[in-house]
Amino acid sequence: MHLGIEIGGTKLQLGVGAAENGTLVALERVEVRPADGAEGIRRQIERIGKPLVEQFDARTIGVGFGGPVEATAGKTLKSHHVAGWDDFPLAEWCRKTFDRPAAVANDADAAGLGEARFGAGRGKRVVFYTNVGSGIGGALVIDRRIYVGGVGVASELGHLRPGPEADSPEQCVESTASGWSIAAAARRNEKLAARFDCPPERVTAKMVAEAANKGDEAAGEIFRRAVRTYGWAVAQMITLLAPDVVAVGGGVPLAGEELFFAPLREAVDRYVFPPLRGTCSIVPAALGEEVVVHGALALARGLAENGEITALFIP
């Protein structure tokens, strides 16, 4: 057995499994308190993780972290949600805390590995995973190994800039197509924001999707623009990489087939290199909220089998 950990901006999950068929034998999920900082999260991990390690005799630990990491060094570089993770030796901390070998990856990379091995990409050689939530991430998995590029950062779909006029890092796909940006666009529309039964600052992308599904034209236009922009980005990725399957996870795609997946496929067909049109399946991710945990378990198993994390990466 192995221990897989997801460290996100709003939730913390710890799961135990053999990383053989996508089955968990235990799962613990708690909310993260950003005000408590990274140290507060580490206290939660220690409190929840130690009994799991002891009960199931977990051999190794894998972590999917919500932010950029230096995977080969086992370090977190930064969190955009919680203070205290800058240049933190997380793998070493896990080794000292649990007396077990540990490996660390970005959460999107871990999720991509999970989907490729146990989920929507199982049996496919080239799998691209992308999540649309508060942000937009991506992961390329080839022959069950994560592609991390020459410096350890790759597949950042949400940070593509649509055209040469987008000369600022903030002018990226994520700024239009993420859950955060969908909610922000609704808040900027005073008439639309007033139709929600809550203060404007509490409007969420889920509320916008529900309004759009009920026929609200303003909400529908915000959602259509977001999906069209995201579809443009996915089309560029398919043009460059030609994967067998694109697995789409995160909270925003839960808007469903009519509001999200059908217009996404239409946008991809519009923008992709024509010879590649229809060659790639675009499907919902299969592993749900536990996807990062499954990928973290795959990291942990790979560490146990190979003695080092690099065997799971393609540089």
LOBADREN-711480 format. One record per residue (C-alpha): residue number from 1; y, z negated, x negated; residue in three letters. Coordinates in steps of 0.001 Angstrom, whole numbers, plus 500000, padded with zeros to 6 digits. Last residue first. Example, Ala and Ser with C-alpha at 12.3 -4.5 7.8 and 13.67 -1.06 7.14 Angstrom:
<zakes>
<2 <498940 492860 486330> 'SER'>;
<1 <495500 492200 487700> 'ALA'>;
</zakes>
This chain:
<zakes>
<315 <515428 519630 487610> 'PRO'>;
<314 <512425 519633 489975> 'ILE'>;
<313 <511680 516054 490945> 'PHE'>;
<312 <508574 514114 491971> 'LEU'>;
<311 <507120 513958 488438> 'ALA'>;
<310 <510420 512418 487337> 'THR'>;
<309 <509601 509153 489103> 'ILE'>;
<308 <507374 507758 486389> 'GLU'>;
<307 <503942 506159 486147> 'GLY'>;
<306 <502327 509176 487761> 'ASN'>;
<305 <500189 507678 490523> 'GLU'>;
<304 <502160 504498 491208> 'ALA'>;
<303 <505508 506264 490890> 'LEU'>;
<302 <504341 508997 493216> 'GLY'>;
<301 <503262 506368 495717> 'ARG'>;
<300 <506675 504722 495594> 'ALA'>;
<299 <508509 508015 496002> 'LEU'>;
<298 <506273 508906 498950> 'ALA'>;
<297 <507054 505481 500417> 'LEU'>;
<296 <510770 506221 500041> 'ALA'>;
<295 <510240 509484 501897> 'GLY'>;
<294 <508539 507670 504747> 'HIS'>;
<293 <511340 505090 504845> 'VAL'>;
<292 <513932 507869 504953> 'VAL'>;
<291 <512215 509443 507975> 'VAL'>;
<290 <511905 506187 509932> 'GLU'>;
<289 <514588 507071 512467> 'GLU'>;
<288 <512670 510112 513637> 'GLY'>;
<287 <509774 511545 511653> 'LEU'>;
<286 <509616 515029 513156> 'ALA'>;
<285 <512872 516693 512125> 'ALA'>;
<284 <513999 519108 514807> 'PRO'>;
<283 <513277 522764 514050> 'VAL'>;
<282 <514882 525795 512447> 'ILE'>;
<281 <512097 528218 511478> 'SER'>;
<280 <512991 530712 508739> 'CYS'>;
<279 <512345 534453 508644> 'THR'>;
<278 <514323 535247 511791> 'GLY'>;
<277 <517273 536804 509963> 'ARG'>;
<276 <516501 537072 506261> 'LEU'>;
<275 <517144 540821 506021> 'PRO'>;
<274 <520467 540227 507860> 'PRO'>;
<273 <521998 537776 505333> 'PHE'>;
<272 <522811 534826 507608> 'VAL'>;
<271 <526064 534498 509594> 'TYR'>;
<270 <525255 535607 513130> 'ARG'>;
<269 <521595 534589 513119> 'ASP'>;
<268 <522608 531131 511854> 'VAL'>;
<267 <525179 530836 514641> 'ALA'>;
<266 <522596 531715 517287> 'GLU'>;
<265 <520121 529223 515801> 'ARG'>;
<264 <522746 526474 515983> 'LEU'>;
<263 <523711 527490 519529> 'PRO'>;
<262 <520084 526943 520635> 'ALA'>;
<261 <519655 523745 518591> 'PHE'>;
<260 <522744 521799 519661> 'PHE'>;
<259 <523895 521879 523278> 'LEU'>;
<258 <520902 523568 524893> 'GLU'>;
<257 <518192 522132 522676> 'GLU'>;
<256 <519308 518531 522544> 'GLY'>;
<255 <522263 516248 521872> 'ALA'>;
<254 <519760 514442 519633> 'LEU'>;
<253 <520993 516874 516977> 'PRO'>;
<252 <523997 514526 516423> 'VAL'>;
<251 <521902 511476 515479> 'GLY'>;
<250 <520237 512688 512313> 'GLY'>;
<249 <517543 515242 511573> 'GLY'>;
<248 <517240 519000 511120> 'VAL'>;
<247 <514140 520479 509482> 'ALA'>;
<246 <514752 523956 508056> 'VAL'>;
<245 <511530 525880 507478> 'VAL'>;
<244 <510099 528510 505138> 'ASP'>;
<243 <513119 528403 502876> 'PRO'>;
<242 <515113 531505 501868> 'ALA'>;
<241 <517234 529787 499176> 'LEU'>;
<240 <520578 531611 498959> 'LEU'>;
<239 <520760 533297 502362> 'THR'>;
<238 <519111 530282 503985> 'ILE'>;
<237 <521776 527995 502495> 'MET'>;
<236 <524566 530279 503619> 'GLN'>;
<235 <523073 530358 507123> 'ALA'>;
<234 <522874 526550 507220> 'VAL'>;
<233 <526590 526399 506428> 'ALA'>;
<232 <527519 528896 509157> 'TRP'>;
<231 <525337 526955 511592> 'GLY'>;
<230 <527251 523791 510746> 'TYR'>;
<229 <530519 525536 511553> 'THR'>;
<228 <529125 526868 514835> 'ARG'>;
<227 <527689 523445 515701> 'VAL'>;
<226 <531054 521723 515168> 'ALA'>;
<225 <532994 524383 517054> 'ARG'>;
<224 <530556 524205 519977> 'ARG'>;
<223 <530822 520401 520076> 'PHE'>;
<222 <534611 520398 520207> 'ILE'>;
<221 <534567 523171 522823> 'GLU'>;
<220 <532077 521286 524971> 'GLY'>;
<219 <534170 518128 524910> 'ALA'>;
<218 <537181 520080 526110> 'ALA'>;
<217 <535107 521903 528746> 'GLU'>;
<216 <533512 518813 530281> 'ASP'>;
<215 <530345 520235 531842> 'GLY'>;
<214 <528052 517220 532047> 'LYS'>;
<213 <526348 518230 528794> 'ASN'>;
<212 <529772 518252 527126> 'ALA'>;
<211 <530490 514721 528341> 'ALA'>;
<210 <527134 513514 526990> 'GLU'>;
<209 <527806 515219 523655> 'ALA'>;
<208 <531263 513632 523400> 'VAL'>;
<207 <529810 510211 524155> 'MET'>;
<206 <527157 510723 521457> 'LYS'>;
<205 <529872 511739 519001> 'ALA'>;
<204 <531484 508348 519531> 'THR'>;
<203 <534672 507045 521187> 'VAL'>;
<202 <535382 503459 520125> 'ARG'>;
<201 <538824 504169 518618> 'GLU'>;
<200 <539936 505727 521903> 'PRO'>;
<199 <539425 502448 523830> 'PRO'>;
<198 <536543 502658 526290> 'CYS'>;
<197 <535553 504303 529565> 'ASP'>;
<196 <535999 507830 528291> 'PHE'>;
<195 <538294 510170 530222> 'ARG'>;
<194 <541366 509066 528249> 'ALA'>;
<193 <539900 510497 525066> 'ALA'>;
<192 <539740 513923 526703> 'LEU'>;
<191 <543378 513885 527745> 'LYS'>;
<190 <544481 512486 524383> 'GLU'>;
<189 <542626 515063 522303> 'ASN'>;
<188 <542879 513413 518876> 'ARG'>;
<187 <540126 510977 519874> 'ARG'>;
<186 <537810 513876 520692> 'ALA'>;
<185 <538406 515423 517261> 'ALA'>;
<184 <537660 512074 515629> 'ALA'>;
<183 <534375 511775 517529> 'ALA'>;
<182 <533268 515227 516365> 'ILE'>;
<181 <534438 514405 512829> 'SER'>;
<180 <532348 511223 512657> 'TRP'>;
<179 <529288 512982 514037> 'GLY'>;
<178 <529591 515632 511359> 'SER'>;
<177 <530588 519261 512016> 'ALA'>;
<176 <534284 519548 511233> 'THR'>;
<175 <534994 517377 508157> 'SER'>;
<174 <531348 517698 507125> 'GLU'>;
<173 <531747 521442 506671> 'VAL'>;
<172 <534438 520857 504058> 'CYS'>;
<171 <538210 520750 503880> 'GLN'>;
<170 <538268 517235 502367> 'GLU'>;
<169 <537413 518612 498931> 'PRO'>;
<168 <540680 520596 499057> 'SER'>;
<167 <540923 524348 498421> 'ASP'>;
<166 <539624 525468 501799> 'ALA'>;
<165 <541503 528774 501692> 'GLU'>;
<164 <538656 530222 499608> 'PRO'>;
<163 <536234 530106 502554> 'GLY'>;
<162 <534272 527460 504466> 'PRO'>;
<161 <533983 524637 501916> 'ARG'>;
<160 <530434 523384 501362> 'LEU'>;
<159 <530385 519601 501206> 'HIS'>;
<158 <528058 519084 504164> 'GLY'>;
<157 <525325 521166 502551> 'LEU'>;
<156 <525069 519004 499446> 'GLU'>;
<155 <521805 520604 498257> 'SER'>;
<154 <522068 519228 494696> 'ALA'>;
<153 <523051 516195 492599> 'VAL'>;
<152 <520818 515087 489717> 'GLY'>;
<151 <522692 516795 486885> 'VAL'>;
<150 <520689 519984 486389> 'GLY'>;
<149 <519513 520389 489945> 'GLY'>;
<148 <517824 517773 492124> 'VAL'>;
<147 <515019 519812 493724> 'TYR'>;
<146 <512617 517384 495383> 'ILE'>;
<145 <508883 518013 494944> 'ARG'>;
<144 <506323 518800 497661> 'ARG'>;
<143 <505890 522423 496450> 'ASP'>;
<142 <509630 522921 496763> 'ILE'>;
<141 <511780 520377 498588> 'VAL'>;
<140 <515494 521050 499098> 'LEU'>;
<139 <517553 518190 500479> 'ALA'>;
<138 <520707 518116 502566> 'GLY'>;
<137 <523341 515767 503881> 'GLY'>;
<136 <525941 515733 506631> 'ILE'>;
<135 <527983 512626 507454> 'GLY'>;
<134 <528188 510192 510373> 'SER'>;
<133 <525059 511996 511504> 'GLY'>;
<132 <523805 515502 510858> 'VAL'>;
<131 <520755 515504 508612> 'ASN'>;
<130 <519412 518403 506576> 'THR'>;
<129 <515937 519104 505258> 'TYR'>;
<128 <515071 522363 503522> 'PHE'>;
<127 <511394 523048 503004> 'VAL'>;
<126 <509801 525563 500642> 'VAL'>;
<125 <505970 525521 500416> 'ARG'>;
<124 <505091 524676 504007> 'LYS'>;
<123 <501989 522637 504914> 'GLY'>;
<122 <504012 519735 506301> 'ARG'>;
<121 <507617 520773 506843> 'GLY'>;
<120 <508125 519147 510246> 'ALA'>;
<119 <506722 515818 509097> 'GLY'>;
<118 <504417 514200 506533> 'PHE'>;
<117 <504958 515828 503148> 'ARG'>;
<116 <508015 518008 503673> 'ALA'>;
<115 <509580 515624 506202> 'GLU'>;
<114 <509185 512643 503860> 'GLY'>;
<113 <510484 514527 500827> 'LEU'>;
<112 <513510 515650 502804> 'GLY'>;
<111 <514144 512088 503935> 'ALA'>;
<110 <514010 510857 500348> 'ALA'>;
<109 <516424 513568 499267> 'ASP'>;
<108 <518745 512668 502164> 'ALA'>;
<107 <518546 508971 501237> 'ASP'>;
<106 <519421 509531 497583> 'ASN'>;
<105 <516554 508429 495371> 'ALA'>;
<104 <515380 505183 493739> 'VAL'>;
<103 <512091 504153 492113> 'ALA'>;
<102 <510530 500707 491677> 'ALA'>;
<101 <507772 499024 489658> 'PRO'>;
<100 <506840 495589 491092> 'ARG'>;
<99 <507843 492016 490213> 'ASP'>;
<98 <509648 491739 493547> 'PHE'>;
<97 <513136 490639 492474> 'THR'>;
<96 <513022 491756 488846> 'LYS'>;
<95 <511556 495166 489623> 'ARG'>;
<94 <513867 495605 492596> 'CYS'>;
<93 <516922 494802 490440> 'TRP'>;
<92 <515715 497297 487823> 'GLU'>;
<91 <515424 500000 490471> 'ALA'>;
<90 <518894 499124 491789> 'LEU'>;
<89 <520763 499322 488489> 'PRO'>;
<88 <524263 499372 490109> 'PHE'>;
<87 <526762 501963 488900> 'ASP'>;
<86 <529064 501305 491892> 'ASP'>;
<85 <527103 499587 494681> 'TRP'>;
<84 <529509 496733 495410> 'GLY'>;
<83 <531440 497959 498436> 'ALA'>;
<82 <529701 499354 501514> 'VAL'>;
<81 <530402 502623 503335> 'HIS'>;
<80 <531090 505356 500779> 'HIS'>;
<79 <528445 503897 498489> 'SER'>;
<78 <528592 504687 494792> 'LYS'>;
<77 <526545 505513 491702> 'LEU'>;
<76 <523252 503843 492560> 'THR'>;
<75 <521015 503596 489507> 'LYS'>;
<74 <517282 504191 489020> 'GLY'>;
<73 <517893 505931 485686> 'ALA'>;
<72 <515961 509065 486692> 'THR'>;
<71 <517486 508918 490147> 'ALA'>;
<70 <521143 508713 489244> 'GLU'>;
<69 <522332 508036 492775> 'VAL'>;
<68 <524848 509354 495299> 'PRO'>;
<67 <524999 507530 498622> 'GLY'>;
<66 <522840 506107 501385> 'GLY'>;
<65 <519932 504947 499223> 'PHE'>;
<64 <516267 505805 499773> 'GLY'>;
<63 <514254 503189 497898> 'VAL'>;
<62 <510639 503253 496718> 'GLY'>;
<61 <508631 500179 495757> 'ILE'>;
<60 <505234 499876 494063> 'THR'>;
<59 <501898 498104 494465> 'ARG'>;
<58 <502422 496464 497866> 'ALA'>;
<57 <500022 493540 498300> 'ASP'>;
<56 <500248 493787 502093> 'PHE'>;
<55 <501240 490189 502823> 'GLN'>;
<54 <502944 489585 499477> 'GLU'>;
<53 <505083 492704 499466> 'VAL'>;
<52 <505948 492220 503132> 'LEU'>;
<51 <506866 488544 502621> 'PRO'>;
<50 <509138 489488 499692> 'LYS'>;
<49 <510832 492358 501481> 'GLY'>;
<48 <512578 490599 504347> 'ILE'>;
<47 <514440 487911 502397> 'ARG'>;
<46 <514876 490037 499269> 'GLU'>;
<45 <516169 493036 501186> 'ILE'>;
<44 <518542 490858 503222> 'GLN'>;
<43 <519928 489235 500064> 'ARG'>;
<42 <520395 492696 498570> 'ARG'>;
<41 <522337 493735 501649> 'ILE'>;
<40 <524680 490751 501294> 'GLY'>;
<39 <525213 491548 497618> 'GLU'>;
<38 <526137 495111 498509> 'ALA'>;
<37 <529060 493968 500609> 'GLY'>;
<36 <529125 491189 503204> 'ASP'>;
<35 <531866 493014 505126> 'ALA'>;
<34 <529538 495991 505516> 'PRO'>;
<33 <527157 493916 507661> 'ARG'>;
<32 <523975 495970 507785> 'VAL'>;
<31 <521841 495858 510894> 'GLU'>;
<30 <518161 495040 510646> 'VAL'>;
<29 <514895 497018 510801> 'ARG'>;
<28 <511438 495814 509759> 'GLU'>;
<27 <508421 498110 509747> 'LEU'>;
<26 <504737 497437 509162> 'ALA'>;
<25 <501540 499505 508976> 'VAL'>;
<24 <503433 502786 508770> 'LEU'>;
<23 <501661 506117 509149> 'THR'>;
<22 <502973 509376 507690> 'GLY'>;
<21 <499602 510651 506479> 'ASN'>;
<20 <499051 509420 502933> 'GLU'>;
<19 <502092 507320 502037> 'ALA'>;
<18 <499934 504132 502022> 'ALA'>;
<17 <502374 502242 504205> 'GLY'>;
<16 <504906 499443 504393> 'VAL'>;
<15 <508393 499745 505827> 'GLY'>;
<14 <511799 498230 505141> 'LEU'>;
<13 <514852 499424 507068> 'GLN'>;
<12 <518531 498562 506617> 'LEU'>;
<11 <521141 499838 509026> 'LYS'>;
<10 <524856 500626 509222> 'THR'>;
<9 <525803 502225 505896> 'GLY'>;
<8 <522229 502883 504941> 'GLY'>;
<7 <519682 501336 502597> 'ILE'>;
<6 <516195 502619 503437> 'GLU'>;
<5 <513304 500790 501772> 'ILE'>;
<4 <509677 501826 501297> 'GLY'>;
<3 <507050 499303 500204> 'LEU'>;
<2 <503640 500546 499020> 'HIS'>;
<1 <500000 500000 500000> 'MET'>;
</zakes>
